[in-house]
Structures are given as C-alpha cells and as structure tokens.
Amino acid sequence: MQVQDLERLVSVTMPFGKYKDRIIADLPGNYLNWFAREGFPRGELGRLLALMHEMDHNGLRGLLEPLRERR
C-alpha cells in the first residue's frame, strides 16, 4: 500500500453496480464483504476494493478523513 492508493480511495468512483458513481471510500462494509466472498474484479479497481475492505474490516476508515479534507 502506498499513499497514492489511499488518495485513490477518496477519488475513484465505482464504475458499475448498485453503488455506481459512489466514491470507493464511501462504499458500505456489506458491499465490500460481498466482493471479498465472491471475488474482487481484476486490475486497479479490484486492488482498491480489496484495500478498502481491509481498512473497513479493521476499523481504519478514519485514516482517510485527512485525505478527504484536502479534496
């Protein structure tokens, strides 16, 4: 994980599905859990969703707040 990855979590939007156009950092935990069970998409999107899932699962969403404030 790099700082750029965290910045992408607060800037990249979900391109499809129920939460289309929502910022990845704002996706609900149950949606991230579903991807963890069923499989993350390939590529950068899947990597970011997996990272957000880990952050959510470990109660680390608050680490993204300073990045949100800079946007």
PDB file of N, CA, C and O in Angstrom, chain B, residues numbered from 101:
ATOM      1  N   MET B 101       0.842  -1.173   0.000  1.00  0.00           N
ATOM      2  CA  MET B 101       0.000   0.000   0.000  1.00  0.00           C
ATOM      3  C   MET B 101       0.889   1.239   0.000  1.00  0.00           C
ATOM      4  O   MET B 101       1.905   1.302   0.692  1.00  0.00           O
ATOM      5  N   GLN B 102       0.478   2.211  -0.791  1.00  0.00           N
ATOM      6  CA  GLN B 102       1.209   3.462  -0.880  1.00  0.00           C
ATOM      7  C   GLN B 102       0.240   4.622  -0.681  1.00  0.00           C
ATOM      8  O   GLN B 102      -0.976   4.445  -0.757  1.00  0.00           O
ATOM      9  N   VAL B 103       0.780   5.801  -0.429  1.00  0.00           N
ATOM     10  CA  VAL B 103      -0.051   6.987  -0.207  1.00  0.00           C
ATOM     11  C   VAL B 103      -0.974   7.217  -1.398  1.00  0.00           C
ATOM     12  O   VAL B 103      -2.126   7.611  -1.223  1.00  0.00           O
ATOM     13  N   GLN B 104      -0.477   6.974  -2.598  1.00  0.00           N
ATOM     14  CA  GLN B 104      -1.298   7.164  -3.791  1.00  0.00           C
ATOM     15  C   GLN B 104      -2.525   6.262  -3.772  1.00  0.00           C
ATOM     16  O   GLN B 104      -3.591   6.652  -4.248  1.00  0.00           O
ATOM     17  N   ASP B 105      -2.381   5.062  -3.227  1.00  0.00           N
ATOM     18  CA  ASP B 105      -3.519   4.148  -3.129  1.00  0.00           C
ATOM     19  C   ASP B 105      -4.602   4.735  -2.220  1.00  0.00           C
ATOM     20  O   ASP B 105      -5.790   4.663  -2.536  1.00  0.00           O
ATOM     21  N   LEU B 106      -4.193   5.308  -1.107  1.00  0.00           N
ATOM     22  CA  LEU B 106      -5.155   5.907  -0.189  1.00  0.00           C
ATOM     23  C   LEU B 106      -5.839   7.115  -0.835  1.00  0.00           C
ATOM     24  O   LEU B 106      -7.040   7.321  -0.659  1.00  0.00           O
ATOM     25  N   GLU B 107      -5.078   7.902  -1.576  1.00  0.00           N
ATOM     26  CA  GLU B 107      -5.665   9.047  -2.271  1.00  0.00           C
ATOM     27  C   GLU B 107      -6.661   8.589  -3.327  1.00  0.00           C
ATOM     28  O   GLU B 107      -7.675   9.250  -3.551  1.00  0.00           O
ATOM     29  N   ARG B 108      -6.386   7.485  -3.966  1.00  0.00           N
ATOM     30  CA  ARG B 108      -7.311   6.958  -4.984  1.00  0.00           C
ATOM     31  C   ARG B 108      -8.618   6.484  -4.344  1.00  0.00           C
ATOM     32  O   ARG B 108      -9.676   6.573  -4.967  1.00  0.00           O
ATOM     33  N   LEU B 109      -8.554   5.986  -3.116  1.00  0.00           N
ATOM     34  CA  LEU B 109      -9.779   5.533  -2.443  1.00  0.00           C
ATOM     35  C   LEU B 109     -10.787   6.664  -2.265  1.00  0.00           C
ATOM     36  O   LEU B 109     -11.994   6.423  -2.264  1.00  0.00           O
ATOM     37  N   VAL B 110     -10.302   7.897  -2.115  1.00  0.00           N
ATOM     38  CA  VAL B 110     -11.206   9.026  -1.914  1.00  0.00           C
ATOM     39  C   VAL B 110     -11.476   9.802  -3.206  1.00  0.00           C
ATOM     40  O   VAL B 110     -12.129  10.844  -3.179  1.00  0.00           O
ATOM     41  N   SER B 111     -10.974   9.294  -4.336  1.00  0.00           N
ATOM     42  CA  SER B 111     -11.208   9.997  -5.598  1.00  0.00           C
ATOM     43  C   SER B 111     -11.824   9.132  -6.694  1.00  0.00           C
ATOM     44  O   SER B 111     -12.536   9.648  -7.555  1.00  0.00           O
ATOM     45  N   VAL B 112     -11.563   7.834  -6.679  1.00  0.00           N
ATOM     46  CA  VAL B 112     -12.090   6.937  -7.715  1.00  0.00           C
ATOM     47  C   VAL B 112     -13.517   6.526  -7.353  1.00  0.00           C
ATOM     48  O   VAL B 112     -13.815   6.217  -6.199  1.00  0.00           O
ATOM     49  N   THR B 113     -14.389   6.529  -8.360  1.00  0.00           N
ATOM     50  CA  THR B 113     -15.770   6.122  -8.126  1.00  0.00           C
ATOM     51  C   THR B 113     -16.010   4.706  -8.652  1.00  0.00           C
ATOM     52  O   THR B 113     -15.307   4.224  -9.539  1.00  0.00           O
ATOM     53  N   MET B 114     -16.997   4.075  -8.094  1.00  0.00           N
ATOM     54  CA  MET B 114     -17.392   2.735  -8.508  1.00  0.00           C
ATOM     55  C   MET B 114     -18.022   2.844  -9.902  1.00  0.00           C
ATOM     56  O   MET B 114     -18.981   3.593 -10.085  1.00  0.00           O
ATOM     57  N   PRO B 115     -17.496   2.109 -10.884  1.00  0.00           N
ATOM     58  CA  PRO B 115     -17.982   2.274 -12.261  1.00  0.00           C
ATOM     59  C   PRO B 115     -19.241   1.478 -12.613  1.00  0.00           C
ATOM     60  O   PRO B 115     -19.785   1.657 -13.703  1.00  0.00           O
ATOM     61  N   PHE B 116     -19.715   0.612 -11.727  1.00  0.00           N
ATOM     62  CA  PHE B 116     -20.878  -0.222 -12.063  1.00  0.00           C
ATOM     63  C   PHE B 116     -21.597  -0.654 -10.794  1.00  0.00           C
ATOM     64  O   PHE B 116     -21.124  -0.421  -9.682  1.00  0.00           O
ATOM     65  N   GLY B 117     -22.740  -1.282 -10.982  1.00  0.00           N
ATOM     66  CA  GLY B 117     -23.455  -1.908  -9.879  1.00  0.00           C
ATOM     67  C   GLY B 117     -24.344  -0.981  -9.079  1.00  0.00           C
ATOM     68  O   GLY B 117     -24.600   0.161  -9.458  1.00  0.00           O
ATOM     69  N   LYS B 118     -24.797  -1.504  -7.977  1.00  0.00           N
ATOM     70  CA  LYS B 118     -25.736  -0.810  -7.096  1.00  0.00           C
ATOM     71  C   LYS B 118     -25.199   0.538  -6.621  1.00  0.00           C
ATOM     72  O   LYS B 118     -25.971   1.481  -6.444  1.00  0.00           O
ATOM     73  N   TYR B 119     -23.917   0.638  -6.418  1.00  0.00           N
ATOM     74  CA  TYR B 119     -23.311   1.862  -5.895  1.00  0.00           C
ATOM     75  C   TYR B 119     -22.500   2.602  -6.964  1.00  0.00           C
ATOM     76  O   TYR B 119     -21.499   3.250  -6.657  1.00  0.00           O
ATOM     77  N   LYS B 120     -22.938   2.498  -8.204  1.00  0.00           N
ATOM     78  CA  LYS B 120     -22.266   3.186  -9.312  1.00  0.00           C
ATOM     79  C   LYS B 120     -22.136   4.672  -8.999  1.00  0.00           C
ATOM     80  O   LYS B 120     -23.070   5.294  -8.494  1.00  0.00           O
ATOM     81  N   ASP B 121     -20.985   5.226  -9.300  1.00  0.00           N
ATOM     82  CA  ASP B 121     -20.646   6.644  -9.117  1.00  0.00           C
ATOM     83  C   ASP B 121     -20.403   7.046  -7.668  1.00  0.00           C
ATOM     84  O   ASP B 121     -20.214   8.230  -7.391  1.00  0.00           O
ATOM     85  N   ARG B 122     -20.401   6.105  -6.745  1.00  0.00           N
ATOM     86  CA  ARG B 122     -20.060   6.417  -5.356  1.00  0.00           C
ATOM     87  C   ARG B 122     -18.556   6.238  -5.168  1.00  0.00           C
ATOM     88  O   ARG B 122     -17.967   5.300  -5.704  1.00  0.00           O
ATOM     89  N   ILE B 123     -17.943   7.133  -4.413  1.00  0.00           N
ATOM     90  CA  ILE B 123     -16.509   7.044  -4.134  1.00  0.00           C
ATOM     91  C   ILE B 123     -16.231   5.731  -3.392  1.00  0.00           C
ATOM     92  O   ILE B 123     -16.998   5.336  -2.514  1.00  0.00           O
ATOM     93  N   ILE B 124     -15.157   5.077  -3.740  1.00  0.00           N
ATOM     94  CA  ILE B 124     -14.836   3.771  -3.146  1.00  0.00           C
ATOM     95  C   ILE B 124     -14.771   3.849  -1.624  1.00  0.00           C
ATOM     96  O   ILE B 124     -15.213   2.922  -0.945  1.00  0.00           O
ATOM     97  N   ALA B 125     -14.238   4.920  -1.084  1.00  0.00           N
ATOM     98  CA  ALA B 125     -14.146   5.064   0.373  1.00  0.00           C
ATOM     99  C   ALA B 125     -15.521   5.158   1.030  1.00  0.00           C
ATOM    100  O   ALA B 125     -15.638   4.971   2.241  1.00  0.00           O
ATOM    101  N   ASP B 126     -16.565   5.446   0.247  1.00  0.00           N
ATOM    102  CA  ASP B 126     -17.919   5.567   0.789  1.00  0.00           C
ATOM    103  C   ASP B 126     -18.763   4.313   0.603  1.00  0.00           C
ATOM    104  O   ASP B 126     -19.938   4.300   0.971  1.00  0.00           O
ATOM    105  N   LEU B 127     -18.184   3.268   0.043  1.00  0.00           N
ATOM    106  CA  LEU B 127     -18.941   2.031  -0.148  1.00  0.00           C
ATOM    107  C   LEU B 127     -19.192   1.373   1.208  1.00  0.00           C
ATOM    108  O   LEU B 127     -18.307   1.352   2.063  1.00  0.00           O
ATOM    109  N   PRO B 128     -20.405   0.832   1.406  1.00  0.00           N
ATOM    110  CA  PRO B 128     -20.704   0.202   2.697  1.00  0.00           C
ATOM    111  C   PRO B 128     -19.943  -1.106   2.894  1.00  0.00           C
ATOM    112  O   PRO B 128     -19.593  -1.797   1.937  1.00  0.00           O
ATOM    113  N   GLY B 129     -19.701  -1.418   4.145  1.00  0.00           N
ATOM    114  CA  GLY B 129     -18.955  -2.616   4.500  1.00  0.00           C
ATOM    115  C   GLY B 129     -19.565  -3.894   3.965  1.00  0.00           C
ATOM    116  O   GLY B 129     -18.838  -4.795   3.548  1.00  0.00           O
ATOM    117  N   ASN B 130     -20.897  -3.995   3.968  1.00  0.00           N
ATOM    118  CA  ASN B 130     -21.522  -5.238   3.494  1.00  0.00           C
ATOM    119  C   ASN B 130     -21.286  -5.450   1.997  1.00  0.00           C
ATOM    120  O   ASN B 130     -21.193  -6.590   1.542  1.00  0.00           O
ATOM    121  N   TYR B 131     -21.189  -4.371   1.234  1.00  0.00           N
ATOM    122  CA  TYR B 131     -20.889  -4.469  -0.200  1.00  0.00           C
ATOM    123  C   TYR B 131     -19.441  -4.933  -0.396  1.00  0.00           C
ATOM    124  O   TYR B 131     -19.169  -5.782  -1.245  1.00  0.00           O
ATOM    125  N   LEU B 132     -18.530  -4.382   0.379  1.00  0.00           N
ATOM    126  CA  LEU B 132     -17.127  -4.798   0.314  1.00  0.00           C
ATOM    127  C   LEU B 132     -16.975  -6.253   0.752  1.00  0.00           C
ATOM    128  O   LEU B 132     -16.178  -6.996   0.179  1.00  0.00           O
ATOM    129  N   ASN B 133     -17.734  -6.658   1.762  1.00  0.00           N
ATOM    130  CA  ASN B 133     -17.707  -8.056   2.215  1.00  0.00           C
ATOM    131  C   ASN B 133     -18.187  -8.998   1.117  1.00  0.00           C
ATOM    132  O   ASN B 133     -17.655 -10.095   0.948  1.00  0.00           O
ATOM    133  N   TRP B 134     -19.205  -8.555   0.371  1.00  0.00           N
ATOM    134  CA  TRP B 134     -19.715  -9.374  -0.731  1.00  0.00           C
ATOM    135  C   TRP B 134     -18.609  -9.620  -1.754  1.00  0.00           C
ATOM    136  O   TRP B 134     -18.423 -10.748  -2.210  1.00  0.00           O
ATOM    137  N   PHE B 135     -17.878  -8.567  -2.113  1.00  0.00           N
ATOM    138  CA  PHE B 135     -16.764  -8.741  -3.060  1.00  0.00           C
ATOM    139  C   PHE B 135     -15.713  -9.675  -2.481  1.00  0.00           C
ATOM    140  O   PHE B 135     -15.158 -10.498  -3.209  1.00  0.00           O
ATOM    141  N   ALA B 136     -15.428  -9.566  -1.192  1.00  0.00           N
ATOM    142  CA  ALA B 136     -14.430 -10.434  -0.563  1.00  0.00           C
ATOM    143  C   ALA B 136     -14.850 -11.903  -0.670  1.00  0.00           C
ATOM    144  O   ALA B 136     -14.007 -12.779  -0.862  1.00  0.00           O
ATOM    145  N   ARG B 137     -16.134 -12.164  -0.546  1.00  0.00           N
ATOM    146  CA  ARG B 137     -16.643 -13.543  -0.656  1.00  0.00           C
ATOM    147  C   ARG B 137     -16.679 -14.025  -2.099  1.00  0.00           C
ATOM    148  O   ARG B 137     -16.266 -15.147  -2.394  1.00  0.00           O
ATOM    149  N   GLU B 138     -17.175 -13.176  -3.003  1.00  0.00           N
ATOM    150  CA  GLU B 138     -17.420 -13.578  -4.385  1.00  0.00           C
ATOM    151  C   GLU B 138     -16.225 -13.366  -5.318  1.00  0.00           C
ATOM    152  O   GLU B 138     -16.140 -13.978  -6.382  1.00  0.00           O
ATOM    153  N   GLY B 139     -15.319 -12.505  -4.911  1.00  0.00           N
ATOM    154  CA  GLY B 139     -14.136 -12.226  -5.729  1.00  0.00           C
ATOM    155  C   GLY B 139     -14.105 -10.775  -6.180  1.00  0.00           C
ATOM    156  O   GLY B 139     -15.103 -10.240  -6.664  1.00  0.00           O
ATOM    157  N   PHE B 140     -12.963 -10.153  -6.016  1.00  0.00           N
ATOM    158  CA  PHE B 140     -12.786  -8.768  -6.445  1.00  0.00           C
ATOM    159  C   PHE B 140     -12.544  -8.729  -7.944  1.00  0.00           C
ATOM    160  O   PHE B 140     -11.986  -9.674  -8.502  1.00  0.00           O
ATOM    161  N   PRO B 141     -12.954  -7.648  -8.607  1.00  0.00           N
ATOM    162  CA  PRO B 141     -12.653  -7.514 -10.039  1.00  0.00           C
ATOM    163  C   PRO B 141     -11.140  -7.483 -10.270  1.00  0.00           C
ATOM    164  O   PRO B 141     -10.369  -7.238  -9.342  1.00  0.00           O
ATOM    165  N   ARG B 142     -10.739  -7.723 -11.469  1.00  0.00           N
ATOM    166  CA  ARG B 142      -9.312  -7.668 -11.816  1.00  0.00           C
ATOM    167  C   ARG B 142      -8.862  -6.227 -11.940  1.00  0.00           C
ATOM    168  O   ARG B 142      -9.673  -5.315 -12.103  1.00  0.00           O
ATOM    169  N   GLY B 143      -7.580  -6.040 -11.862  1.00  0.00           N
ATOM    170  CA  GLY B 143      -6.983  -4.741 -12.112  1.00  0.00           C
ATOM    171  C   GLY B 143      -7.011  -3.798 -10.923  1.00  0.00           C
ATOM    172  O   GLY B 143      -7.169  -4.211  -9.774  1.00  0.00           O
ATOM    173  N   GLU B 144      -6.852  -2.515 -11.234  1.00  0.00           N
ATOM    174  CA  GLU B 144      -6.756  -1.500 -10.186  1.00  0.00           C
ATOM    175  C   GLU B 144      -8.023  -1.431  -9.346  1.00  0.00           C
ATOM    176  O   GLU B 144      -7.943  -1.286  -8.126  1.00  0.00           O
ATOM    177  N   LEU B 145      -9.187  -1.531  -9.973  1.00  0.00           N
ATOM    178  CA  LEU B 145     -10.437  -1.453  -9.213  1.00  0.00           C
ATOM    179  C   LEU B 145     -10.491  -2.548  -8.152  1.00  0.00           C
ATOM    180  O   LEU B 145     -10.823  -2.272  -6.998  1.00  0.00           O
ATOM    181  N   GLY B 146     -10.179  -3.754  -8.517  1.00  0.00           N
ATOM    182  CA  GLY B 146     -10.190  -4.850  -7.558  1.00  0.00           C
ATOM    183  C   GLY B 146      -9.192  -4.647  -6.433  1.00  0.00           C
ATOM    184  O   GLY B 146      -9.476  -4.960  -5.276  1.00  0.00           O
ATOM    185  N   ARG B 147      -8.027  -4.125  -6.775  1.00  0.00           N
ATOM    186  CA  ARG B 147      -6.997  -3.853  -5.769  1.00  0.00           C
ATOM    187  C   ARG B 147      -7.479  -2.780  -4.787  1.00  0.00           C
ATOM    188  O   ARG B 147      -7.269  -2.905  -3.580  1.00  0.00           O
ATOM    189  N   LEU B 148      -8.119  -1.737  -5.298  1.00  0.00           N
ATOM    190  CA  LEU B 148      -8.632  -0.680  -4.426  1.00  0.00           C
ATOM    191  C   LEU B 148      -9.790  -1.180  -3.564  1.00  0.00           C
ATOM    192  O   LEU B 148      -9.878  -0.836  -2.385  1.00  0.00           O
ATOM    193  N   LEU B 149     -10.670  -1.981  -4.137  1.00  0.00           N
ATOM    194  CA  LEU B 149     -11.780  -2.539  -3.353  1.00  0.00           C
ATOM    195  C   LEU B 149     -11.253  -3.456  -2.248  1.00  0.00           C
ATOM    196  O   LEU B 149     -11.766  -3.434  -1.129  1.00  0.00           O
ATOM    197  N   ALA B 150     -10.245  -4.254  -2.550  1.00  0.00           N
ATOM    198  CA  ALA B 150      -9.654  -5.136  -1.539  1.00  0.00           C
ATOM    199  C   ALA B 150      -9.007  -4.314  -0.425  1.00  0.00           C
ATOM    200  O   ALA B 150      -9.132  -4.654   0.752  1.00  0.00           O
ATOM    201  N   LEU B 151      -8.325  -3.245  -0.791  1.00  0.00           N
ATOM    202  CA  LEU B 151      -7.715  -2.371   0.209  1.00  0.00           C
ATOM    203  C   LEU B 151      -8.786  -1.728   1.080  1.00  0.00           C
ATOM    204  O   LEU B 151      -8.643  -1.674   2.301  1.00  0.00           O
ATOM    205  N   MET B 152      -9.857  -1.242   0.460  1.00  0.00           N
ATOM    206  CA  MET B 152     -10.928  -0.617   1.239  1.00  0.00           C
ATOM    207  C   MET B 152     -11.603  -1.636   2.141  1.00  0.00           C
ATOM    208  O   MET B 152     -11.998  -1.309   3.260  1.00  0.00           O
ATOM    209  N   HIS B 153     -11.736  -2.850   1.671  1.00  0.00           N
ATOM    210  CA  HIS B 153     -12.310  -3.910   2.504  1.00  0.00           C
ATOM    211  C   HIS B 153     -11.443  -4.138   3.741  1.00  0.00           C
ATOM    212  O   HIS B 153     -11.968  -4.237   4.850  1.00  0.00           O
ATOM    213  N   GLU B 154     -10.138  -4.221   3.569  1.00  0.00           N
ATOM    214  CA  GLU B 154      -9.230  -4.412   4.706  1.00  0.00           C
ATOM    215  C   GLU B 154      -9.327  -3.247   5.687  1.00  0.00           C
ATOM    216  O   GLU B 154      -9.354  -3.447   6.901  1.00  0.00           O
ATOM    217  N   MET B 155      -9.379  -2.042   5.155  1.00  0.00           N
ATOM    218  CA  MET B 155      -9.473  -0.867   6.026  1.00  0.00           C
ATOM    219  C   MET B 155     -10.784  -0.880   6.803  1.00  0.00           C
ATOM    220  O   MET B 155     -10.802  -0.602   8.002  1.00  0.00           O
ATOM    221  N   ASP B 156     -11.876  -1.201   6.124  1.00  0.00           N
ATOM    222  CA  ASP B 156     -13.181  -1.250   6.780  1.00  0.00           C
ATOM    223  C   ASP B 156     -13.206  -2.353   7.837  1.00  0.00           C
ATOM    224  O   ASP B 156     -13.657  -2.132   8.961  1.00  0.00           O
ATOM    225  N   HIS B 157     -12.729  -3.518   7.478  1.00  0.00           N
ATOM    226  CA  HIS B 157     -12.742  -4.675   8.377  1.00  0.00           C
ATOM    227  C   HIS B 157     -11.931  -4.408   9.656  1.00  0.00           C
ATOM    228  O   HIS B 157     -12.276  -4.899  10.731  1.00  0.00           O
ATOM    229  N   ASN B 158     -10.869  -3.636   9.527  1.00  0.00           N
ATOM    230  CA  ASN B 158     -10.001  -3.350  10.670  1.00  0.00           C
ATOM    231  C   ASN B 158     -10.291  -2.011  11.338  1.00  0.00           C
ATOM    232  O   ASN B 158      -9.523  -1.557  12.186  1.00  0.00           O
ATOM    233  N   GLY B 159     -11.404  -1.378  10.956  1.00  0.00           N
ATOM    234  CA  GLY B 159     -11.811  -0.132  11.596  1.00  0.00           C
ATOM    235  C   GLY B 159     -10.895   1.045  11.306  1.00  0.00           C
ATOM    236  O   GLY B 159     -10.691   1.901  12.166  1.00  0.00           O
ATOM    237  N   LEU B 160     -10.343   1.092  10.106  1.00  0.00           N
ATOM    238  CA  LEU B 160      -9.372   2.128   9.767  1.00  0.00           C
ATOM    239  C   LEU B 160      -9.912   3.180   8.789  1.00  0.00           C
ATOM    240  O   LEU B 160      -9.125   3.925   8.204  1.00  0.00           O
ATOM    241  N   ARG B 161     -11.211   3.255   8.602  1.00  0.00           N
ATOM    242  CA  ARG B 161     -11.786   4.243   7.683  1.00  0.00           C
ATOM    243  C   ARG B 161     -11.397   5.670   8.061  1.00  0.00           C
ATOM    244  O   ARG B 161     -11.245   6.524   7.188  1.00  0.00           O
ATOM    245  N   GLY B 162     -11.237   5.926   9.343  1.00  0.00           N
ATOM    246  CA  GLY B 162     -10.896   7.266   9.811  1.00  0.00           C
ATOM    247  C   GLY B 162      -9.576   7.785   9.262  1.00  0.00           C
ATOM    248  O   GLY B 162      -9.365   8.997   9.216  1.00  0.00           O
ATOM    249  N   LEU B 163      -8.691   6.899   8.849  1.00  0.00           N
ATOM    250  CA  LEU B 163      -7.411   7.329   8.282  1.00  0.00           C
ATOM    251  C   LEU B 163      -7.586   8.094   6.972  1.00  0.00           C
ATOM    252  O   LEU B 163      -6.682   8.814   6.547  1.00  0.00           O
ATOM    253  N   LEU B 164      -8.738   7.941   6.337  1.00  0.00           N
ATOM    254  CA  LEU B 164      -8.977   8.608   5.065  1.00  0.00           C
ATOM    255  C   LEU B 164      -9.509  10.031   5.225  1.00  0.00           C
ATOM    256  O   LEU B 164      -9.525  10.790   4.256  1.00  0.00           O
ATOM    257  N   GLU B 165      -9.938  10.399   6.414  1.00  0.00           N
ATOM    258  CA  GLU B 165     -10.534  11.723   6.634  1.00  0.00           C
ATOM    259  C   GLU B 165      -9.605  12.879   6.245  1.00  0.00           C
ATOM    260  O   GLU B 165     -10.057  13.802   5.569  1.00  0.00           O
ATOM    261  N   PRO B 166      -8.332  12.869   6.641  1.00  0.00           N
ATOM    262  CA  PRO B 166      -7.458  13.979   6.217  1.00  0.00           C
ATOM    263  C   PRO B 166      -7.339  14.088   4.692  1.00  0.00           C
ATOM    264  O   PRO B 166      -7.201  15.189   4.159  1.00  0.00           O
ATOM    265  N   LEU B 167      -7.393  12.959   3.997  1.00  0.00           N
ATOM    266  CA  LEU B 167      -7.325  12.985   2.538  1.00  0.00           C
ATOM    267  C   LEU B 167      -8.589  13.567   1.937  1.00  0.00           C
ATOM    268  O   LEU B 167      -8.536  14.266   0.925  1.00  0.00           O
ATOM    269  N   ARG B 168      -9.720  13.285   2.551  1.00  0.00           N
ATOM    270  CA  ARG B 168     -10.997  13.846   2.083  1.00  0.00           C
ATOM    271  C   ARG B 168     -10.988  15.369   2.235  1.00  0.00           C
ATOM    272  O   ARG B 168     -11.472  16.092   1.364  1.00  0.00           O
ATOM    273  N   GLU B 169     -10.439  15.839   3.338  1.00  0.00           N
ATOM    274  CA  GLU B 169     -10.434  17.268   3.610  1.00  0.00           C
ATOM    275  C   GLU B 169      -9.573  18.028   2.612  1.00  0.00           C
ATOM    276  O   GLU B 169      -9.836  19.196   2.327  1.00  0.00           O
ATOM    277  N   ARG B 170      -8.553  17.376   2.083  1.00  0.00           N
ATOM    278  CA  ARG B 170      -7.680  18.029   1.101  1.00  0.00           C
ATOM    279  C   ARG B 170      -8.341  18.149  -0.263  1.00  0.00           C
ATOM    280  O   ARG B 170      -7.915  18.969  -1.076  1.00  0.00           O
ATOM    281  N   ARG B 171      -9.368  17.355  -0.535  1.00  0.00           N
ATOM    282  CA  ARG B 171     -10.022  17.359  -1.845  1.00  0.00           C
ATOM    283  C   ARG B 171     -11.011  18.467  -1.977  1.00  0.00           C
ATOM    284  O   ARG B 171     -11.646  18.606  -3.022  1.00  0.00           O
TER     285      ARG B 171
END
